[in-house]
Amino acid sequence: MISLKEFLKIDLRTATIVEVKDHPNADRLYLMKVDLGNEIKQCCAGIKSHYSKEELTGKKVVVVANLEPAMLRGEKSEVMLLAAVTERDEDIVLLQPEKELSNGVKVR
């Protein structure tokens, strides 16, 4: 269990995936640029078997915007895409706003 105070430290934001490339050092990962409204951040995500580059480009998503950057197979990942994931990653479905919103809108 976490407290509300701890939960509110997580900065969830709406964003748009503006670029998708194959990760140069990992077969299962995409390397993406995500527009948060006031900045563009890089994201690495293991969703290749669930989404094509074309499906992802332009997709509105929800991200954790204040995640500590991590190096994934030599590439920086600065945000995390939020997704519903079934056991053993059989299905991965990216979370997205129900209505059109600007990039950078706070989610809570």
Buried (B, 14 or more C-beta within 10 A) or exposed (E): EEEEEEEEEEBBBBBBBBBBEEBEEBEEBBBBBBBBBEEBBBBBBBBBEBBEBEEBBEBBBBBBBEBEEEEBBEBEBBBBBBBEEEEEEEEBEBBBEEEEBEBBBEBE
